């Protein structure tokens, strides 16, 4: 259900001019919020809540959700879940084409400019961190010159996330994932281009090729093997995404705000209300970060040693190989 929007404050414009300490006139930067994190952590939900609260529009940066089709497999946000918030770069590319990082940068830059021009807040959300990196750290330094960036990382303790991912794949199967993939199955097409690269497509190749020749028991066994492979590959993807985020922080120096949503996922398997945990651990802290970024912005300093030590104890900074 969509929450009632709170009081929306006008987004500060970056169109004005200011003077730095050298008395040189410079243009104030516009602001862009990024919501990042491994697959399944609730990035889409958080981005919609932030967009509702801060008068924003959302730009998708998931490299597979950019393609048209396979809405169940790619776990695209539904119209109901969008809560009326405009979404850009979602299902725009031909499923058989190759939408590159350069294509994303061109389209995303255009979308950001359009949203800013309307006085709205651009919120870029997705798990394809390589696309975000290409946009922010472009070779001409164009993006950083024009925009101040706020990065919010929604993280979940990986063993807990793996359990949720497994359950989510089962739900996707119940929602028709197998039949959706069957409709696009083509035995002479490979899986290294377009939407067929998506986790949940190549894993069923063997099943579709052999199912007509199998008895029911063998068929069911082969189907379950394909489903288990989807689960395993999704968990591996989450680990790679976590590793990439850690690299962006430690090697590239991105100042990223970590939001720990682990408690929310624990509550999902208990009788305690997960919505209350979401509001306390995710929605409220994220809104505070964005509010300070928009209306009282100061360059982020390094995290305290105590915070870093606590994250290490939680395993948040552990190598992705521990996933």
Short mmCIF file of the C-alpha atoms (twelve columns), coordinates in Angstrom:
data_MODEL
# 
_entry.id   MODEL 
# 
loop_
_atom_site.group_PDB 
_atom_site.id 
_atom_site.type_symbol 
_atom_site.label_atom_id 
_atom_site.label_alt_id 
_atom_site.label_comp_id 
_atom_site.label_asym_id 
_atom_site.label_seq_id 
_atom_site.Cartn_x 
_atom_site.Cartn_y 
_atom_site.Cartn_z 
_atom_site.pdbx_PDB_model_num 
ATOM 1   C CA . UNK A 1   0.000  0.000   0.000   1 
ATOM 2   C CA . UNK A 2   1.194  3.501   -0.779  1 
ATOM 3   C CA . UNK A 3   1.756  5.712   2.223   1 
ATOM 4   C CA . UNK A 4   0.256  9.156   2.490   1 
ATOM 5   C CA . UNK A 5   2.809  11.696  1.336   1 
ATOM 6   C CA . UNK A 6   4.237  13.926  4.032   1 
ATOM 7   C CA . UNK A 7   4.792  17.632  3.610   1 
ATOM 8   C CA . UNK A 8   6.910  18.071  0.487   1 
ATOM 9   C CA . UNK A 9   9.498  20.845  0.552   1 
ATOM 10  C CA . UNK A 10  10.702 22.509  -2.645  1 
ATOM 11  C CA . UNK A 11  13.901 21.041  -4.028  1 
ATOM 12  C CA . UNK A 12  16.742 23.581  -3.812  1 
ATOM 13  C CA . UNK A 13  17.681 24.775  -7.265  1 
ATOM 14  C CA . UNK A 14  21.270 24.568  -8.442  1 
ATOM 15  C CA . UNK A 15  20.729 27.290  -10.987 1 
ATOM 16  C CA . UNK A 16  22.005 30.113  -8.817  1 
ATOM 17  C CA . UNK A 17  25.522 31.522  -8.698  1 
ATOM 18  C CA . UNK A 18  27.792 31.671  -5.678  1 
ATOM 19  C CA . UNK A 19  31.331 32.777  -4.925  1 
ATOM 20  C CA . UNK A 20  34.039 30.583  -3.469  1 
ATOM 21  C CA . UNK A 21  36.908 31.675  -1.223  1 
ATOM 22  C CA . UNK A 22  38.938 32.799  -4.237  1 
ATOM 23  C CA . UNK A 23  36.098 35.154  -5.148  1 
ATOM 24  C CA . UNK A 24  35.487 33.168  -8.332  1 
ATOM 25  C CA . UNK A 25  31.878 32.959  -9.436  1 
ATOM 26  C CA . UNK A 26  30.730 29.368  -9.798  1 
ATOM 27  C CA . UNK A 27  27.435 27.653  -10.509 1 
ATOM 28  C CA . UNK A 28  25.759 25.850  -7.628  1 
ATOM 29  C CA . UNK A 29  25.294 22.162  -8.281  1 
ATOM 30  C CA . UNK A 30  21.965 20.396  -8.546  1 
ATOM 31  C CA . UNK A 31  21.410 17.352  -6.359  1 
ATOM 32  C CA . UNK A 32  20.918 13.693  -7.223  1 
ATOM 33  C CA . UNK A 33  20.150 10.815  -4.853  1 
ATOM 34  C CA . UNK A 34  21.326 7.253   -5.543  1 
ATOM 35  C CA . UNK A 35  19.770 4.197   -3.880  1 
ATOM 36  C CA . UNK A 36  22.071 1.193   -4.197  1 
ATOM 37  C CA . UNK A 37  22.404 -2.260  -2.679  1 
ATOM 38  C CA . UNK A 38  22.320 -5.981  -3.482  1 
ATOM 39  C CA . UNK A 39  19.300 -7.506  -5.173  1 
ATOM 40  C CA . UNK A 40  16.266 -8.032  -2.968  1 
ATOM 41  C CA . UNK A 41  17.106 -5.502  -0.247  1 
ATOM 42  C CA . UNK A 42  14.156 -3.154  -0.858  1 
ATOM 43  C CA . UNK A 43  15.753 -0.468  -3.034  1 
ATOM 44  C CA . UNK A 44  12.640 0.070   -5.163  1 
ATOM 45  C CA . UNK A 45  10.388 0.447   -2.129  1 
ATOM 46  C CA . UNK A 46  12.734 2.940   -0.491  1 
ATOM 47  C CA . UNK A 47  13.154 4.982   -3.678  1 
ATOM 48  C CA . UNK A 48  9.376  5.346   -4.033  1 
ATOM 49  C CA . UNK A 49  9.058  6.472   -0.414  1 
ATOM 50  C CA . UNK A 50  11.844 9.029   -0.841  1 
ATOM 51  C CA . UNK A 51  10.378 10.269  -4.118  1 
ATOM 52  C CA . UNK A 52  6.967  10.668  -2.474  1 
ATOM 53  C CA . UNK A 53  8.421  12.539  0.466   1 
ATOM 54  C CA . UNK A 54  10.822 14.784  -1.440  1 
ATOM 55  C CA . UNK A 55  8.990  15.391  -4.721  1 
ATOM 56  C CA . UNK A 56  11.204 13.118  -6.775  1 
ATOM 57  C CA . UNK A 57  11.203 11.036  -9.924  1 
ATOM 58  C CA . UNK A 58  12.974 7.712   -10.267 1 
ATOM 59  C CA . UNK A 59  15.529 6.629   -12.865 1 
ATOM 60  C CA . UNK A 60  16.102 2.883   -13.155 1 
ATOM 61  C CA . UNK A 61  19.720 1.742   -13.336 1 
ATOM 62  C CA . UNK A 62  19.132 -2.022  -13.336 1 
ATOM 63  C CA . UNK A 63  20.720 -3.161  -16.598 1 
ATOM 64  C CA . UNK A 64  18.190 -5.978  -17.106 1 
ATOM 65  C CA . UNK A 65  15.068 -4.012  -16.129 1 
ATOM 66  C CA . UNK A 66  16.005 -1.548  -18.859 1 
ATOM 67  C CA . UNK A 67  14.703 -4.103  -21.379 1 
ATOM 68  C CA . UNK A 68  11.078 -4.618  -22.345 1 
ATOM 69  C CA . UNK A 69  9.386  -7.830  -21.246 1 
ATOM 70  C CA . UNK A 70  9.914  -10.600 -18.680 1 
ATOM 71  C CA . UNK A 71  8.422  -8.504  -15.895 1 
ATOM 72  C CA . UNK A 72  8.261  -11.434 -13.456 1 
ATOM 73  C CA . UNK A 73  11.770 -12.715 -14.162 1 
ATOM 74  C CA . UNK A 74  13.318 -9.258  -13.899 1 
ATOM 75  C CA . UNK A 75  11.168 -8.367  -10.877 1 
ATOM 76  C CA . UNK A 76  10.070 -5.030  -12.336 1 
ATOM 77  C CA . UNK A 77  8.183  -2.718  -10.014 1 
ATOM 78  C CA . UNK A 78  4.426  -2.833  -10.648 1 
ATOM 79  C CA . UNK A 79  2.191  0.148   -11.365 1 
ATOM 80  C CA . UNK A 80  0.622  -0.241  -7.930  1 
ATOM 81  C CA . UNK A 81  4.034  -0.258  -6.251  1 
ATOM 82  C CA . UNK A 82  5.058  2.920   -8.102  1 
ATOM 83  C CA . UNK A 83  2.398  4.845   -6.129  1 
ATOM 84  C CA . UNK A 84  2.096  7.337   -8.959  1 
ATOM 85  C CA . UNK A 85  5.790  8.263   -8.920  1 
ATOM 86  C CA . UNK A 86  7.178  8.743   -12.463 1 
ATOM 87  C CA . UNK A 87  9.770  6.112   -13.439 1 
ATOM 88  C CA . UNK A 88  12.312 6.545   -16.226 1 
ATOM 89  C CA . UNK A 89  14.422 3.990   -18.157 1 
ATOM 90  C CA . UNK A 90  12.204 1.083   -17.163 1 
ATOM 91  C CA . UNK A 91  11.414 -1.368  -19.967 1 
ATOM 92  C CA . UNK A 92  12.615 0.970   -22.728 1 
ATOM 93  C CA . UNK A 93  15.078 -1.187  -24.707 1 
ATOM 94  C CA . UNK A 94  14.378 -3.847  -27.312 1 
ATOM 95  C CA . UNK A 95  14.851 -7.228  -25.593 1 
ATOM 96  C CA . UNK A 96  17.146 -8.494  -28.355 1 
ATOM 97  C CA . UNK A 97  19.362 -5.386  -28.461 1 
ATOM 98  C CA . UNK A 98  22.490 -4.667  -26.452 1 
ATOM 99  C CA . UNK A 99  21.985 -1.697  -24.124 1 
ATOM 100 C CA . UNK A 100 25.481 -0.648  -23.069 1 
ATOM 101 C CA . UNK A 101 26.817 1.396   -20.172 1 
ATOM 102 C CA . UNK A 102 27.380 4.256   -22.636 1 
ATOM 103 C CA . UNK A 103 23.734 4.053   -23.692 1 
ATOM 104 C CA . UNK A 104 22.716 4.184   -20.047 1 
ATOM 105 C CA . UNK A 105 24.878 7.222   -19.349 1 
ATOM 106 C CA . UNK A 106 23.352 9.098   -22.289 1 
ATOM 107 C CA . UNK A 107 19.770 8.232   -21.366 1 
ATOM 108 C CA . UNK A 108 20.244 8.742   -17.626 1 
ATOM 109 C CA . UNK A 109 21.913 12.137  -18.092 1 
ATOM 110 C CA . UNK A 110 19.010 13.273  -20.250 1 
ATOM 111 C CA . UNK A 111 16.507 12.045  -17.663 1 
ATOM 112 C CA . UNK A 112 18.338 13.769  -14.794 1 
ATOM 113 C CA . UNK A 113 18.402 17.071  -16.680 1 
ATOM 114 C CA . UNK A 114 14.692 16.782  -17.467 1 
ATOM 115 C CA . UNK A 115 13.754 16.038  -13.861 1 
ATOM 116 C CA . UNK A 116 15.898 18.867  -12.496 1 
ATOM 117 C CA . UNK A 117 14.406 21.257  -15.043 1 
ATOM 118 C CA . UNK A 118 10.944 20.465  -13.623 1 
ATOM 119 C CA . UNK A 119 12.151 21.266  -10.112 1 
ATOM 120 C CA . UNK A 120 11.990 17.632  -9.034  1 
ATOM 121 C CA . UNK A 121 14.588 15.445  -7.323  1 
ATOM 122 C CA . UNK A 122 16.246 12.753  -9.497  1 
ATOM 123 C CA . UNK A 123 16.552 9.440   -7.634  1 
ATOM 124 C CA . UNK A 124 18.639 6.816   -9.444  1 
ATOM 125 C CA . UNK A 125 18.002 3.298   -8.177  1 
ATOM 126 C CA . UNK A 126 19.214 -0.161  -9.102  1 
ATOM 127 C CA . UNK A 127 21.701 -2.916  -8.505  1 
ATOM 128 C CA . UNK A 128 23.878 -2.381  -11.582 1 
ATOM 129 C CA . UNK A 129 26.676 -0.535  -9.839  1 
ATOM 130 C CA . UNK A 130 28.899 -0.604  -12.937 1 
ATOM 131 C CA . UNK A 131 26.332 1.553   -14.770 1 
ATOM 132 C CA . UNK A 132 26.181 4.005   -11.873 1 
ATOM 133 C CA . UNK A 133 29.971 4.136   -11.738 1 
ATOM 134 C CA . UNK A 134 30.147 4.865   -15.473 1 
ATOM 135 C CA . UNK A 135 27.672 7.713   -14.999 1 
ATOM 136 C CA . UNK A 136 29.244 9.327   -11.921 1 
ATOM 137 C CA . UNK A 137 32.921 8.773   -12.748 1 
ATOM 138 C CA . UNK A 138 32.791 9.579   -16.445 1 
ATOM 139 C CA . UNK A 139 36.148 10.370  -18.043 1 
ATOM 140 C CA . UNK A 140 35.260 14.027  -18.596 1 
ATOM 141 C CA . UNK A 141 34.121 14.467  -14.981 1 
ATOM 142 C CA . UNK A 142 30.913 15.990  -16.372 1 
ATOM 143 C CA . UNK A 143 28.480 14.504  -13.861 1 
ATOM 144 C CA . UNK A 144 30.444 15.429  -10.733 1 
ATOM 145 C CA . UNK A 145 30.917 18.946  -12.060 1 
ATOM 146 C CA . UNK A 146 27.169 19.496  -12.410 1 
ATOM 147 C CA . UNK A 147 25.702 17.459  -9.559  1 
ATOM 148 C CA . UNK A 148 26.139 16.807  -5.849  1 
ATOM 149 C CA . UNK A 149 25.480 13.136  -5.171  1 
ATOM 150 C CA . UNK A 150 24.046 11.395  -2.122  1 
ATOM 151 C CA . UNK A 151 24.517 7.607   -2.023  1 
ATOM 152 C CA . UNK A 152 22.271 5.459   0.177   1 
ATOM 153 C CA . UNK A 153 23.228 1.796   0.453   1 
ATOM 154 C CA . UNK A 154 20.491 -0.573  1.649   1 
ATOM 155 C CA . UNK A 155 22.288 -3.575  3.089   1 
ATOM 156 C CA . UNK A 156 21.156 -6.859  4.623   1 
ATOM 157 C CA . UNK A 157 23.322 -9.431  6.404   1 
ATOM 158 C CA . UNK A 158 24.060 -11.795 3.534   1 
ATOM 159 C CA . UNK A 159 22.928 -15.151 5.042   1 
ATOM 160 C CA . UNK A 160 19.577 -13.547 5.889   1 
ATOM 161 C CA . UNK A 161 19.299 -12.068 2.399   1 
ATOM 162 C CA . UNK A 162 20.033 -15.454 0.824   1 
ATOM 163 C CA . UNK A 163 17.041 -16.953 2.655   1 
ATOM 164 C CA . UNK A 164 14.808 -14.149 1.415   1 
ATOM 165 C CA . UNK A 165 16.102 -14.510 -2.173  1 
ATOM 166 C CA . UNK A 166 15.265 -18.208 -2.113  1 
ATOM 167 C CA . UNK A 167 11.713 -17.483 -0.971  1 
ATOM 168 C CA . UNK A 168 11.376 -14.716 -3.564  1 
ATOM 169 C CA . UNK A 169 12.324 -17.066 -6.402  1 
ATOM 170 C CA . UNK A 170 9.662  -19.516 -5.208  1 
ATOM 171 C CA . UNK A 171 7.144  -16.668 -5.279  1 
ATOM 172 C CA . UNK A 172 8.256  -15.722 -8.788  1 
ATOM 173 C CA . UNK A 173 7.644  -19.318 -9.896  1 
ATOM 174 C CA . UNK A 174 4.160  -19.114 -8.376  1 
ATOM 175 C CA . UNK A 175 3.607  -15.856 -10.271 1 
ATOM 176 C CA . UNK A 176 4.312  -17.528 -13.620 1 
ATOM 177 C CA . UNK A 177 8.051  -17.165 -14.138 1 
ATOM 178 C CA . UNK A 178 8.482  -20.522 -15.909 1 
ATOM 179 C CA . UNK A 179 5.715  -19.852 -18.414 1 
ATOM 180 C CA . UNK A 180 6.998  -16.333 -18.996 1 
ATOM 181 C CA . UNK A 181 10.445 -17.671 -19.904 1 
ATOM 182 C CA . UNK A 182 8.936  -20.476 -22.009 1 
ATOM 183 C CA . UNK A 183 7.311  -17.868 -24.267 1 
ATOM 184 C CA . UNK A 184 10.691 -16.360 -25.198 1 
ATOM 185 C CA . UNK A 185 12.631 -19.634 -25.341 1 
ATOM 186 C CA . UNK A 186 14.481 -20.082 -28.618 1 
ATOM 187 C CA . UNK A 187 16.850 -23.062 -28.953 1 
ATOM 188 C CA . UNK A 188 19.015 -21.324 -31.564 1 
ATOM 189 C CA . UNK A 189 19.524 -18.076 -29.648 1 
ATOM 190 C CA . UNK A 190 22.368 -17.701 -27.147 1 
ATOM 191 C CA . UNK A 191 22.245 -16.027 -23.747 1 
ATOM 192 C CA . UNK A 192 24.948 -13.378 -24.003 1 
ATOM 193 C CA . UNK A 193 22.842 -10.572 -25.437 1 
ATOM 194 C CA . UNK A 194 19.837 -8.485  -24.374 1 
ATOM 195 C CA . UNK A 195 17.274 -9.623  -21.871 1 
ATOM 196 C CA . UNK A 196 18.208 -13.293 -22.256 1 
ATOM 197 C CA . UNK A 197 21.236 -12.577 -20.051 1 
ATOM 198 C CA . UNK A 198 18.850 -12.172 -17.110 1 
ATOM 199 C CA . UNK A 199 19.133 -14.618 -14.235 1 
ATOM 200 C CA . UNK A 200 16.092 -16.836 -14.612 1 
ATOM 201 C CA . UNK A 201 16.365 -17.342 -18.369 1 
ATOM 202 C CA . UNK A 202 19.417 -19.491 -19.282 1 
ATOM 203 C CA . UNK A 203 18.871 -21.694 -16.221 1 
ATOM 204 C CA . UNK A 204 15.746 -23.189 -17.852 1 
ATOM 205 C CA . UNK A 205 17.372 -23.997 -21.199 1 
ATOM 206 C CA . UNK A 206 17.992 -27.672 -20.465 1 
ATOM 207 C CA . UNK A 207 14.529 -28.086 -18.974 1 
ATOM 208 C CA . UNK A 208 12.754 -26.657 -22.027 1 
ATOM 209 C CA . UNK A 209 14.854 -28.745 -24.416 1 
ATOM 210 C CA . UNK A 210 14.193 -32.035 -22.642 1 
ATOM 211 C CA . UNK A 211 10.799 -31.740 -20.905 1 
ATOM 212 C CA . UNK A 212 8.795  -33.217 -23.791 1 
ATOM 213 C CA . UNK A 213 10.779 -36.473 -23.600 1 
ATOM 214 C CA . UNK A 214 10.648 -36.982 -19.818 1 
ATOM 215 C CA . UNK A 215 8.273  -38.757 -17.461 1 
ATOM 216 C CA . UNK A 216 6.587  -36.637 -14.791 1 
ATOM 217 C CA . UNK A 217 9.021  -37.526 -12.003 1 
ATOM 218 C CA . UNK A 218 12.139 -36.777 -14.055 1 
ATOM 219 C CA . UNK A 219 10.553 -33.636 -15.432 1 
ATOM 220 C CA . UNK A 220 9.762  -32.306 -11.958 1 
ATOM 221 C CA . UNK A 221 13.299 -33.112 -10.822 1 
ATOM 222 C CA . UNK A 222 14.827 -31.234 -13.746 1 
ATOM 223 C CA . UNK A 223 12.525 -28.276 -13.150 1 
ATOM 224 C CA . UNK A 224 13.537 -28.077 -9.494  1 
ATOM 225 C CA . UNK A 225 17.198 -28.196 -10.477 1 
ATOM 226 C CA . UNK A 226 16.625 -25.199 -12.758 1 
ATOM 227 C CA . UNK A 227 14.836 -23.295 -9.986  1 
ATOM 228 C CA . UNK A 228 17.652 -24.053 -7.545  1 
ATOM 229 C CA . UNK A 229 20.171 -22.782 -10.087 1 
ATOM 230 C CA . UNK A 230 18.216 -19.514 -10.326 1 
ATOM 231 C CA . UNK A 231 18.404 -19.198 -6.540  1 
ATOM 232 C CA . UNK A 232 22.138 -19.913 -6.441  1 
ATOM 233 C CA . UNK A 233 22.932 -17.494 -9.250  1 
ATOM 234 C CA . UNK A 234 20.839 -14.761 -7.626  1 
ATOM 235 C CA . UNK A 235 22.738 -15.197 -4.370  1 
ATOM 236 C CA . UNK A 236 26.034 -15.018 -6.259  1 
ATOM 237 C CA . UNK A 237 24.839 -11.821 -7.911  1 
ATOM 238 C CA . UNK A 238 24.069 -10.306 -4.497  1 
ATOM 239 C CA . UNK A 239 27.600 -11.130 -3.359  1 
ATOM 240 C CA . UNK A 240 29.132 -9.511  -6.441  1 
ATOM 241 C CA . UNK A 241 27.013 -6.420  -5.939  1 
ATOM 242 C CA . UNK A 242 28.130 -6.156  -2.314  1 
ATOM 243 C CA . UNK A 243 31.757 -6.538  -3.355  1 
ATOM 244 C CA . UNK A 244 31.319 -3.771  -5.942  1 
ATOM 245 C CA . UNK A 245 29.832 -1.379  -3.392  1 
ATOM 246 C CA . UNK A 246 32.711 -2.031  -1.016  1 
ATOM 247 C CA . UNK A 247 35.153 -1.272  -3.849  1 
ATOM 248 C CA . UNK A 248 33.388 1.992   -4.653  1 
ATOM 249 C CA . UNK A 249 33.779 3.019   -1.017  1 
ATOM 250 C CA . UNK A 250 37.324 1.881   -0.368  1 
ATOM 251 C CA . UNK A 251 39.033 2.333   -3.738  1 
ATOM 252 C CA . UNK A 252 36.978 5.016   -5.468  1 
ATOM 253 C CA . UNK A 253 36.296 7.001   -2.312  1 
ATOM 254 C CA . UNK A 254 32.527 7.278   -2.731  1 
ATOM 255 C CA . UNK A 255 30.918 8.578   0.469   1 
ATOM 256 C CA . UNK A 256 28.100 6.088   0.890   1 
ATOM 257 C CA . UNK A 257 25.550 6.058   3.712   1 
ATOM 258 C CA . UNK A 258 24.919 2.484   4.855   1 
ATOM 259 C CA . UNK A 259 21.376 1.595   5.955   1 
ATOM 260 C CA . UNK A 260 21.095 -1.774  7.700   1 
ATOM 261 C CA . UNK A 261 17.773 -3.433  6.819   1 
ATOM 262 C CA . UNK A 262 18.623 -6.799  8.376   1 
ATOM 263 C CA . UNK A 263 16.111 -6.402  11.192  1 
ATOM 264 C CA . UNK A 264 13.322 -5.885  8.658   1 
ATOM 265 C CA . UNK A 265 14.044 -9.220  6.993   1 
ATOM 266 C CA . UNK A 266 14.274 -11.012 10.329  1 
ATOM 267 C CA . UNK A 267 10.849 -9.644  11.256  1 
ATOM 268 C CA . UNK A 268 9.398  -11.019 8.024   1 
ATOM 269 C CA . UNK A 269 9.872  -14.535 9.343   1 
ATOM 270 C CA . UNK A 270 8.467  -13.750 12.787  1 
ATOM 271 C CA . UNK A 271 5.207  -12.437 14.189  1 
ATOM 272 C CA . UNK A 272 6.671  -9.008  14.799  1 
ATOM 273 C CA . UNK A 273 5.521  -6.351  12.289  1 
ATOM 274 C CA . UNK A 274 8.107  -5.817  9.542   1 
ATOM 275 C CA . UNK A 275 6.548  -2.481  8.560   1 
ATOM 276 C CA . UNK A 276 7.456  -0.976  11.918  1 
ATOM 277 C CA . UNK A 277 11.039 -2.207  11.548  1 
ATOM 278 C CA . UNK A 278 11.212 -0.812  8.010   1 
ATOM 279 C CA . UNK A 279 10.118 2.618   9.176   1 
ATOM 280 C CA . UNK A 280 12.542 2.648   12.105  1 
ATOM 281 C CA . UNK A 281 15.619 1.118   10.475  1 
ATOM 282 C CA . UNK A 282 15.277 2.111   6.805   1 
ATOM 283 C CA . UNK A 283 12.696 4.744   5.864   1 
ATOM 284 C CA . UNK A 284 13.265 7.211   8.691   1 
ATOM 285 C CA . UNK A 285 17.107 7.155   8.670   1 
ATOM 286 C CA . UNK A 286 17.159 7.432   4.866   1 
ATOM 287 C CA . UNK A 287 14.766 10.373  4.885   1 
ATOM 288 C CA . UNK A 288 16.952 12.110  7.460   1 
ATOM 289 C CA . UNK A 289 20.027 11.649  5.263   1 
ATOM 290 C CA . UNK A 290 18.252 13.032  2.199   1 
ATOM 291 C CA . UNK A 291 16.741 15.933  4.126   1 
ATOM 292 C CA . UNK A 292 20.158 17.008  5.399   1 
ATOM 293 C CA . UNK A 293 21.618 16.546  1.920   1 
ATOM 294 C CA . UNK A 294 18.963 18.734  0.309   1 
ATOM 295 C CA . UNK A 295 18.441 21.504  2.816   1 
ATOM 296 C CA . UNK A 296 21.532 21.678  4.987   1 
ATOM 297 C CA . UNK A 297 24.195 20.169  2.788   1 
ATOM 298 C CA . UNK A 298 27.741 19.855  4.002   1 
ATOM 299 C CA . UNK A 299 30.357 17.583  2.419   1 
ATOM 300 C CA . UNK A 300 30.299 14.227  4.111   1 
ATOM 301 C CA . UNK A 301 33.254 13.429  6.298   1 
ATOM 302 C CA . UNK A 302 34.703 9.973   6.789   1 
ATOM 303 C CA . UNK A 303 32.752 7.626   9.005   1 
ATOM 304 C CA . UNK A 304 33.830 7.448   12.600  1 
ATOM 305 C CA . UNK A 305 36.254 4.731   13.613  1 
ATOM 306 C CA . UNK A 306 33.606 3.402   15.986  1 
ATOM 307 C CA . UNK A 307 31.098 3.048   13.136  1 
ATOM 308 C CA . UNK A 308 33.635 1.325   10.901  1 
ATOM 309 C CA . UNK A 309 34.618 -1.028  13.721  1 
ATOM 310 C CA . UNK A 310 30.950 -1.873  14.342  1 
ATOM 311 C CA . UNK A 311 30.422 -2.614  10.648  1 
ATOM 312 C CA . UNK A 312 33.409 -4.928  10.609  1 
ATOM 313 C CA . UNK A 313 32.032 -6.802  13.616  1 
ATOM 314 C CA . UNK A 314 28.726 -7.211  11.769  1 
ATOM 315 C CA . UNK A 315 30.538 -8.561  8.733   1 
ATOM 316 C CA . UNK A 316 29.386 -5.691  6.539   1 
ATOM 317 C CA . UNK A 317 32.912 -5.037  5.331   1 
ATOM 318 C CA . UNK A 318 33.906 -8.671  5.000   1 
ATOM 319 C CA . UNK A 319 35.058 -9.866  1.574   1 
ATOM 320 C CA . UNK A 320 32.278 -10.994 -0.739  1 
ATOM 321 C CA . UNK A 321 33.818 -14.474 -0.750  1 
ATOM 322 C CA . UNK A 322 32.247 -14.998 2.675   1 
ATOM 323 C CA . UNK A 323 28.745 -14.831 1.140   1 
# 
